[in-house]
């Protein structure tokens, strides 16, 4: 007999250094998940990622309080901001630019995000990343 899904949770957690502190602890506690067990498994699964980098996590909780989780990569906007060397995107993306990234940097970000994107090839993934850059007010050269 298949397990029944009771809740799906999406959170962002730091790679290799997640803790029971908000936002992770309260979200898992409300779903009835053993927080310590999840934190230990998540930190082990993300040990190869740069420590402290925020990763997306999709957690599926079942009726017997067991769970599965899927770790996604960091958000494209975070990677673009790091590549451009800025703290945040432009408040007016169509009129003022917050920073610049090169095509090579866009390609590196697209290669890293490829498994999370809905693209057939690297060129399609680069177009998606360039669109994210435009919406954040980051110029692509």
MODAZI-V152553 format. One record per residue. RES is the residue in one letter. OMEGA is omega in radians with two decimals (none if undefined). D_CENTER is the distance of its C-alpha to the mean C-alpha in whole Angstrom. Layout:
# MODAZI-V152553
RES/OMEGA/D_CENTER, RES/OMEGA/D_CENTER
This chain:
# MODAZI-V152553
X/-3.11/33, X/3.10/29, X/3.10/27, X/3.12/26, X/3.12/23, X/-3.10/23, X/3.01/20, X/-3.07/16, X/3.02/14, X/3.11/10, X/3.00/9, X/-3.09/6, X/3.13/8, X/-3.10/10, X/3.04/10, X/-3.12/14, X/3.11/15, X/3.11/14, X/-3.12/17, X/3.13/19, X/3.10/18, X/0.11/17, X/-3.03/14, X/-3.08/14, X/-3.13/18, X/-3.14/19, X/3.14/17, X/-3.14/18, X/3.12/21, X/3.13/22, X/3.12/21, X/-3.13/24, X/3.05/21, X/-3.01/22, X/-3.13/20, X/3.13/21, X/3.14/21, X/-3.11/18, X/-3.14/17, X/-3.14/19, X/-3.14/18, X/-3.13/14, X/3.09/15, X/-3.12/17, X/-3.09/15, X/-3.10/12, X/-3.12/15, X/3.11/15, X/3.05/12, X/-3.03/13, X/3.10/14, X/3.13/12, X/-3.09/9, X/3.13/6, X/3.05/4, X/-3.14/3, X/3.03/7, X/-3.10/10, X/3.08/13, X/-3.11/17, X/-3.12/20, X/-3.05/23, X/3.12/26, X/3.13/28, X/3.00/25, X/-3.07/23, X/2.97/19, X/3.06/17, X/3.14/13, X/-3.11/11, X/3.07/8, X/3.11/5, X/3.08/4, X/-3.14/3, X/-3.13/4, X/-3.13/8, X/3.09/9, X/3.14/9, X/3.11/10, X/3.13/13, X/3.11/14, X/3.14/14, X/-3.14/16, X/3.13/18, X/-3.14/19, X/-3.14/18, X/3.13/17, X/-3.13/16, X/-3.12/17, X/3.06/20, X/3.11/22, X/-2.98/24, X/-3.11/22, X/-3.09/25, X/3.13/27, X/-3.12/26, X/-3.11/24, X/-3.10/22, X/-3.11/21, X/3.00/22, X/3.12/20, X/3.09/22, X/3.12/22, X/3.10/21, X/3.10/18, X/3.12/17, X/3.11/18, X/3.12/16, X/3.13/13, X/3.11/14, X/-3.14/15, X/-3.08/11, X/-3.00/9, X/-3.10/13, X/-3.14/12, X/-3.07/9, X/3.11/12, X/-3.10/15, X/-3.13/17, X/-3.09/20, X/-3.06/20, X/3.12/19, X/3.08/21, X/3.10/19, X/3.11/16, X/3.10/17, X/3.10/19, X/3.13/15, X/3.10/14, X/3.07/17, X/3.07/17, X/3.12/14, X/3.12/16, X/-3.11/19, X/3.08/17, X/3.14/16, X/3.13/20, X/-3.10/19, X/3.11/22, X/-3.14/22, X/none/25
